[in-house]
């Protein structure tokens, strides 16, 4: 009986770790907006936050880079994680948080399409139904009275969709790389957030889309320090949980971020719940609830 309890207990712990990550991402829009008000663009904030985390990781695990020689997929994880942070952090800073989060969490639909070629998890009829419901929900969210087609209306919409696709790829790659050293996975994720955000920020400055990083000041450096610790803990939770649960189970648990982000945004006036947003969001969440019913059908990673 004890041997049967251990795998179940490990899965519960993995689910709680993913929930911690969902809370981290769900409320992160607020400190990023505080940084924006202090003149620090979310891309610069992202780059600095992950650079701090990267330095801390390499101080504790200086050999973490060696995993890249044995697991080339870590480079894919690095790119996917970097683009996830660029898309999400930028979008929630400049767009309606509720709308951004709903579009970002088309992620389960992307997982259905990515998990087959990368993990061998073939889509079933129920998973395809959930995919159709999620896509219908996104169409409802995107189709406004002023637009003839359900297409991204703002830069925030496009960033949210891109970030959600890359987040799905991040989760799938974490599952695929579950045998890689954990420190190497963290290095890939932190390195992606630091390097790619810095590169895109500099390109944005050259194109006039991003303000240059302001002179160092104690106020915004304090925010960056707190966010660095915040994301360090959240990313550890994501890596731990996603490496021990199926990609489908991971995506469903992470959908709790919708609740954390939407409720906090509405309470603080950074988002609104129109009838169209509620209807489209309900379809997306219905797809997630249907997936929850069939979680027992998904293969679990070894613990």
PyMOL commands that set and color helices and strands:
alter all, ss='L'
color gray80, all
select helices_A, chain A and resi 2-37+42-60+64-70+73-94+97-104+107-119+125-142+155-176+182-207+218-242+247-254+256-267+275-293+295-297
alter helices_A, ss='H'
color red, helices_A
deselect
rebuild
show_as cartoon
